[in-house]
């Protein structure tokens, strides 16, 4: 039986794409082996290019695959493959480079290379692509939350970001295909679906009279689906129709990841973000009105070119006022090929690191105070596996994204459990199992 090993760098969309490519290999009779500990006939590396470091790490992994089995076919896909195929083809031992399209042709290319042993560069101009690449994933190794990719590409062209060049312009998946896959995932035992994409909130920008809110209402009707989570959405894409879904759908998770990126209008403008701090702040208020107790997490880039101490303080004060439930904080890193990398007024690394440290401390403070609000309350948690706090404990996330550990048996993994929170923690909170929900009627915890 031929074997294949995968290595995925980067974001959740890349992990989804790797799972989809694995389905194709599985259908052809391949077995999947571990990249690090076993030797494979085919190595597939799904690369990331969001930072210069992503490129470097991708090259290291490609070279590692070539060394592991010089006779294997080494195939490279993903964002770095799309933007720099020639650089990858120059690495001795690489047989195939496919970008972020034509991935349904990977198996035919692999078979062709087996015959000819001639390397293939199959990367085409992704900016001309207007069609979503259909790749189903009917099952995931981690069985509690299923990712469902609904969109690819991005039209925003923020000055710090290379991704539109790696992923192309925004393309939406056909809604019927999404609903069909949602039904498949529910039949496979999933209770929660995470909608994912490169610019998930841009779903429907290229469709007639159908947008993300329309899709959410259609998913709301899928029997057996308990929770719908959106992986990330822009503040500007949460309009009145979306607020109505948040208010009325019982399946929407009380958690949104909404990138702020900077908390000062001058910096936002230089970043080419499409909102002001006031608009962002007001939108957070509307979301909280529509969905009380919602967890709002965010991304922040610190030390963007031209960010003065005063601009940074403005951002700090705004983040504190919004009171996020967690922040992912990144020091600005030059990405070759983006307008921001050519800007003057680059901020000193030491200044960036000091700001990152201060914002991470603020994030911890806000995260703990958000969790503390729920002590004594009963939350719905889907256990993902064994916990770390004590023997016999399970861990999982509540619908509002608090990680909880509680005592429970293995058969509860993947089920919706009602858990009373007893103690708030920074990384993990503690709780007590109250009851298990089983498709409608509740049964008391065993």
Order of alpha helices (4+ residues) and beta strands (2+ residues): beta-alpha-beta-beta-alpha-beta-alpha-alpha-beta-alpha-beta-beta-beta-alpha-beta-alpha-beta-alpha-beta-alpha-beta-alpha-alpha-beta-alpha-beta-alpha-beta-beta-beta-beta-beta-beta
